[in-house]
Amino acid sequence: MKISVITATWNCADTIGDCLASVAGQSYPDREHIVIDGASPDGTLSVLEAHRAQLAVLVSEPDQGIYDALNKGLSRASGEVVGLLHADDLYADADVLARIAAAFADPAVDAVYGDLVYVSQKNTDRVIRHWRSGEYRPARLRRGWMPPHPTLYLRRSLYERHGNFDLQYRIAADYDLILRLLSRIEGRIVYLPEVLVRMRLGGTSNRSLRHILRKSSEDYRALRANRMGGLAALAWKNLSKAPQFFRKA
């Protein structure tokens, strides 16, 4: 069973090498790494070209942002299972994809996810926050719950049936997609209670107060569009992050 890993890049010359090495170092052999670059002017493409042999797909062209890039990656994915790894992020260890593949060996499984740690930009061994997902239950979606998107692997057929990222969302298209797909899944959703991804802090959604407000507005719109509640669910979603600052990996 092939796993497609999609990475969208933009001006990340300082970190993309670590991401590429993390994918290349996975013990699971039946995988492909698809990288979609937004015509970065900072040297990112030079790093990618230097690792061209390990990439199944490399595209560098202007796009409409990260979700447009991820959609381009989805359209080129050939694996039965698809996940993503952001350009700033790393797998927790060399066997992450092997454990994900083992869970998908059951044909009744449609989705697999796990835990994530936020780490320092300069020292990825320094854990700042720990996102412990917990078991999936349908009712939790209405209380603002979501799995960490970089740990979520889905059968490619789900995208084919229910659609890709909605480009009307600039910051919360991942949340909209998770609500849309998880609420429609007929197969099993498996939680692996372990850290799968180490994510560097400093993403778009928490870059400034303006971005935080826009993220909340888009989260609310996604909840309403997917009939998963409104302000109460949004409040629970934001409050649920508090324990992440007190848990250790």
MILUM-57921 format. One record per residue (C-alpha): residue in one letter; x, y, z. Coordinates in Angstrom, 1 decimal. Each point is the difference from the previous one (the first is absolute). Last residue first. Example, Ala and Ser with C-alpha at 12.3 -4.5 7.8 and 13.67 -1.06 7.14 Angstrom:
2
@residuo S; east 13.7; north -1.1; up 7.1
@residuo A; east -1.4; north -3.4; up 0.7
***
This chain:
249
@residuo A; east 5.8; north 14.8; up 25.7
@residuo K; east -0.9; north 2.4; up 2.8
@residuo R; east -3.4; north 1.4; up 0.6
@residuo F; east -0.6; north 3.4; up 1.5
@residuo F; east -0.2; north 2.2; up -3.1
@residuo Q; east -2.1; north -2.5; up -1.9
@residuo P; east -2.6; north 0.2; up 2.8
@residuo A; east -1.1; north 3.4; up -1.3
@residuo K; east -0.9; north -1.1; up -3.5
@residuo S; east -3.5; north -1.2; up 0.9
@residuo L; east -1.0; north 3.6; up 0.7
@residuo N; east 0.3; north 0.9; up -3.6
@residuo K; east -2.1; north -2.9; up -1.3
@residuo W; east -2.5; north 0.3; up 2.9
@residuo A; east -0.6; north 3.7; up -1.0
@residuo L; east -0.5; north -0.9; up -3.6
@residuo A; east -2.4; north -2.8; up 0.9
@residuo A; east -2.0; north 2.5; up 2.1
@residuo L; east 0.1; north 2.6; up -2.8
@residuo G; east -1.4; north -2.3; up -2.6
@residuo G; east -1.0; north -3.6; up -0.5
@residuo M; east 1.2; north -2.8; up -2.3
@residuo R; east -2.3; north 0.7; up -2.9
@residuo N; east 2.9; north -0.3; up -2.5
@residuo A; east -0.4; north 3.6; up -1.2
@residuo R; east -0.6; north 1.2; up 3.5
@residuo L; east 3.2; north -1.5; up 1.4
@residuo A; east 2.0; north 1.2; up -3.0
@residuo R; east -1.3; north 3.5; up 0.4
@residuo Y; east 0.9; north 0.0; up 3.7
@residuo D; east 3.5; north -1.2; up -0.8
@residuo E; east 0.3; north 2.7; up -2.6
@residuo S; east -0.8; north 2.7; up 2.5
@residuo S; east 2.3; north -1.5; up 2.6
@residuo K; east 2.8; north -0.1; up -2.5
@residuo R; east -0.6; north 3.6; up -1.0
@residuo L; east 0.2; north 1.0; up 3.6
@residuo I; east 3.2; north -1.9; up 0.5
@residuo H; east 1.5; north 1.4; up -3.2
@residuo R; east -0.7; north 3.6; up 1.1
@residuo L; east 1.4; north -0.7; up 3.5
@residuo S; east 3.2; north -1.2; up -1.7
@residuo R; east 1.9; north -3.1; up -1.2
@residuo N; east -2.4; north -2.6; up 1.6
@residuo S; east -1.7; north -1.2; up -3.2
@residuo T; east 3.1; north 0.4; up -2.2
@residuo G; east 2.2; north -2.4; up 1.9
@residuo G; east 2.8; north 0.9; up 2.4
@residuo L; east 0.8; north -3.0; up 2.1
@residuo R; east 1.8; north -2.9; up -1.6
@residuo M; east -2.0; north -3.2; up -0.2
@residuo R; east 1.3; north -3.4; up 1.2
@residuo V; east -2.2; north -2.7; up -1.4
@residuo L; east -1.1; north -3.5; up 1.0
@residuo V; east -0.3; north 0.2; up 3.7
@residuo E; east -1.8; north -3.0; up 1.5
@residuo P; east -3.5; north -1.1; up 0.7
@residuo L; east -0.8; north -1.3; up -3.5
@residuo Y; east -3.6; north 0.8; up -0.7
@residuo V; east -1.9; north -2.0; up -2.6
@residuo I; east -3.0; north 1.2; up -1.9
@residuo R; east -2.1; north -2.9; up -1.4
@residuo G; east -2.0; north 0.1; up -3.2
@residuo E; east -3.1; north 2.0; up -0.9
@residuo I; east 1.7; north 3.4; up 0.0
@residuo R; east -2.4; north 2.9; up -0.6
@residuo S; east 0.5; north 2.0; up 3.2
@residuo L; east 3.8; north -0.6; up -0.2
@residuo L; east 0.1; north 1.3; up -3.6
@residuo R; east -1.8; north 3.3; up 0.4
@residuo L; east 1.2; north 0.9; up 3.4
@residuo I; east 3.6; north -0.8; up -0.9
@residuo L; east -0.3; north 1.9; up -3.3
@residuo D; east -1.4; north 3.1; up 1.8
@residuo Y; east 2.8; north -0.1; up 2.5
@residuo D; east 2.6; north -0.3; up -2.7
@residuo A; east -1.6; north 2.9; up -1.9
@residuo A; east 0.4; north 2.2; up 3.1
@residuo I; east 2.6; north 2.6; up -1.0
@residuo R; east -1.0; north 1.3; up -3.5
@residuo Y; east -3.4; north -1.7; up -0.2
@residuo Q; east -1.8; north 0.6; up -3.4
@residuo L; east 2.7; north -2.4; up -1.3
@residuo D; east -2.0; north -3.0; up 1.1
@residuo F; east 2.5; north -2.8; up 0.5
@residuo N; east -0.8; north -3.3; up -1.8
@residuo G; east -3.4; north -1.6; up -0.8
@residuo H; east -2.3; north -2.6; up 1.6
@residuo R; east 0.1; north -3.0; up -2.2
@residuo E; east 3.5; north 0.3; up -1.6
@residuo Y; east 1.4; north 1.3; up 3.3
@residuo L; east -1.3; north -3.0; up 1.8
@residuo S; east 1.4; north -2.3; up -2.7
@residuo R; east 3.5; north 1.1; up 0.9
@residuo R; east -0.3; north -1.8; up 3.3
@residuo L; east 0.8; north 2.3; up 2.8
@residuo Y; east 3.1; north 0.8; up 2.2
@residuo L; east -0.3; north 2.6; up 2.7
@residuo T; east 3.2; north 0.8; up 2.0
@residuo P; east 0.6; north 3.3; up -1.7
@residuo H; east -3.7; north 0.9; up 0.6
@residuo P; east 0.2; north -0.3; up 3.8
@residuo P; east -3.3; north -1.7; up 0.8
@residuo M; east -3.1; north 2.2; up 0.4
@residuo W; east -2.4; north 0.8; up 2.9
@residuo G; east -2.2; north 3.1; up -0.1
@residuo R; east -2.8; north -1.4; up 2.1
@residuo R; east -2.1; north -1.1; up -3.0
@residuo L; east 3.0; north -2.1; up -1.2
@residuo R; east 0.0; north -1.7; up 3.3
@residuo A; east -3.4; north -1.6; up -0.6
@residuo P; east 1.5; north -2.2; up -2.7
@residuo R; east 2.5; north -1.6; up 2.4
@residuo Y; east 3.7; north -0.1; up -0.7
@residuo E; east 2.3; north -1.2; up 2.7
@residuo G; east 2.4; north 2.5; up 1.5
@residuo S; east 2.0; north 2.7; up -1.8
@residuo R; east 2.9; north 0.8; up 2.3
@residuo W; east 1.5; north 3.2; up -1.3
@residuo H; east 3.2; north 0.6; up 2.0
@residuo R; east 1.4; north 3.6; up 0.2
@residuo I; east 3.5; north 1.5; up 0.1
@residuo V; east 2.2; north -3.1; up -0.6
@residuo R; east 3.7; north 0.7; up -0.4
@residuo D; east 1.5; north -2.7; up -2.3
@residuo T; east -0.9; north 2.1; up -3.0
@residuo N; east 2.5; north 2.7; up 1.0
@residuo K; east -0.1; north 3.1; up -2.1
@residuo Q; east -3.8; north 0.3; up -0.7
@residuo S; east -0.8; north -1.5; up 3.4
@residuo V; east -2.4; north -2.9; up 0.0
@residuo Y; east -3.7; north -0.6; up -0.1
@residuo V; east -0.8; north -3.7; up 0.7
@residuo L; east -2.5; north -2.1; up -1.8
@residuo D; east -2.2; north -2.9; up 0.8
@residuo G; east -1.6; north -2.6; up -2.3
@residuo Y; east -2.2; north -0.5; up -3.1
@residuo V; east -1.3; north -2.8; up -2.2
@residuo A; east -2.9; north 0.1; up -2.4
@residuo D; east -2.0; north -2.4; up -2.2
@residuo V; east 0.5; north -3.3; up 1.8
@residuo A; east -2.3; north -2.8; up -1.1
@residuo P; east 2.7; north -1.4; up -2.3
@residuo D; east 2.2; north -0.8; up 3.1
@residuo A; east 3.5; north 0.4; up -1.3
@residuo F; east -0.6; north 3.7; up 0.6
@residuo A; east 1.2; north -0.3; up 3.6
@residuo A; east 3.2; north -1.7; up -1.1
@residuo A; east 0.6; north 2.8; up -2.6
@residuo I; east -0.2; north 2.6; up 2.8
@residuo R; east 2.5; north -1.9; up 2.0
@residuo A; east 2.4; north -0.3; up -2.9
@residuo L; east -0.5; north 3.7; up -0.8
@residuo V; east 1.1; north 1.0; up 3.5
@residuo D; east 3.0; north -2.4; up 0.1
@residuo A; east 2.9; north 2.4; up -0.4
@residuo D; east -0.9; north 2.2; up 2.9
@residuo A; east -2.0; north 3.1; up 1.0
@residuo Y; east -0.5; north 0.9; up -3.6
@residuo L; east 1.2; north 3.6; up -0.7
@residuo D; east -1.6; north 3.4; up -0.7
@residuo D; east 0.9; north 3.3; up -1.6
@residuo A; east -0.9; north -1.0; up -3.6
@residuo H; east -3.3; north -1.4; up 1.2
@residuo L; east -0.5; north -3.8; up -0.2
@residuo L; east -3.2; north -1.2; up -1.7
@residuo G; east -2.0; north -3.2; up -0.1
@residuo V; east -1.4; north -2.3; up -2.7
@residuo V; east -0.9; north -3.7; up -0.1
@residuo E; east -0.6; north -2.0; up -3.2
@residuo G; east 3.0; north 1.8; up -1.5
@residuo S; east 0.0; north 1.6; up -3.5
@residuo A; east 0.0; north 3.6; up 1.0
@residuo R; east 0.1; north 2.6; up -2.8
@residuo S; east -3.4; north 1.6; up 0.6
@residuo L; east 0.6; north -0.1; up 3.7
@residuo G; east 3.3; north 2.0; up -0.5
@residuo K; east -1.8; north 2.7; up -2.0
@residuo N; east -2.6; north 0.1; up 2.8
@residuo L; east 2.8; north 0.5; up 2.4
@residuo A; east 1.4; north 2.9; up -2.0
@residuo D; east -3.5; north 1.6; up -0.1
@residuo Y; east -0.2; north -0.4; up 3.7
@residuo I; east 3.4; north 1.5; up 0.6
@residuo G; east -0.6; north 3.2; up -2.0
@residuo Q; east -1.5; north 1.1; up -3.3
@residuo D; east 2.8; north -1.4; up -2.1
@residuo P; east 3.1; north 1.0; up -2.0
@residuo E; east 2.1; north -2.9; up -1.3
@residuo S; east 2.4; north -2.6; up 1.3
@residuo V; east -1.0; north -3.6; up -0.5
@residuo L; east 2.0; north -3.0; up 1.3
@residuo V; east -1.6; north -3.5; up -0.1
@residuo A; east 1.3; north -3.4; up 1.0
@residuo L; east 2.8; north 1.6; up 2.0
@residuo Q; east 3.1; north -1.8; up 1.2
@residuo A; east 2.0; north 0.7; up -3.1
@residuo R; east -0.8; north 3.7; up 0.1
@residuo H; east 1.9; north 0.6; up 3.3
@residuo A; east 2.3; north 2.7; up -1.4
@residuo E; east -2.9; north 1.3; up -2.0
@residuo L; east -1.9; north 0.5; up 3.2
@residuo V; east 2.8; north 2.0; up 1.6
@residuo S; east 0.3; north 2.2; up -3.1
@residuo L; east -3.8; north 0.5; up 0.0
@residuo T; east 0.1; north 1.3; up 3.6
@residuo G; east 2.6; north 2.6; up -1.0
@residuo D; east -2.0; north 3.1; up 1.1
@residuo P; east -2.1; north 0.8; up -3.1
@residuo S; east -2.7; north -2.7; up 0.7
@residuo A; east -2.0; north -0.9; up -3.1
@residuo G; east -2.9; north -1.4; up 2.0
@residuo D; east 1.6; north -3.4; up 0.6
@residuo I; east -1.9; north -3.2; up -0.2
@residuo V; east 1.9; north -3.0; up 1.3
@residuo I; east -1.3; north -3.6; up -0.3
@residuo H; east 1.7; north -2.7; up 1.9
@residuo E; east -0.9; north -3.6; up -0.9
@residuo R; east -0.2; north -3.0; up 2.3
@residuo D; east 0.4; north -3.8; up -0.1
@residuo P; east 3.2; north -0.3; up 2.0
@residuo Y; east -1.1; north 0.5; up 3.6
@residuo S; east 3.2; north 0.6; up 2.0
@residuo Q; east -0.3; north 3.8; up -0.3
@residuo G; east 3.3; north 1.8; up -0.4
@residuo A; east -0.9; north 1.6; up -3.3
@residuo V; east -3.0; north 1.6; up 1.6
@residuo S; east 2.0; north 1.5; up 2.8
@residuo A; east 2.9; north 1.0; up -2.4
@residuo L; east -2.5; north 2.0; up -2.1
@residuo C; east -1.4; north 1.7; up 3.0
@residuo D; east 3.5; north 0.9; up 1.4
@residuo G; east 1.0; north 1.4; up -3.4
@residuo I; east -3.2; north 2.1; up -0.2
@residuo T; east 1.0; north 2.0; up 3.1
@residuo D; east 2.3; north 2.8; up -1.0
@residuo A; east -1.1; north 0.2; up -3.6
@residuo C; east -3.6; north 0.6; up 1.1
@residuo N; east -1.2; north 2.7; up -2.4
@residuo W; east -3.2; north -1.8; up -1.0
@residuo T; east -0.4; north -3.7; up 0.1
@residuo A; east -3.0; north -2.4; up -0.1
@residuo T; east 0.8; north -3.6; up 1.0
@residuo I; east -2.0; north -3.0; up -0.9
@residuo V; east 0.6; north -3.6; up 1.2
@residuo S; east -1.5; north -2.8; up -2.1
@residuo I; east -0.2; north -3.4; up 1.7
@residuo K; east 0.2; north -3.1; up -2.3
@residuo M; east -1.6; north -3.2; up 1.2
***
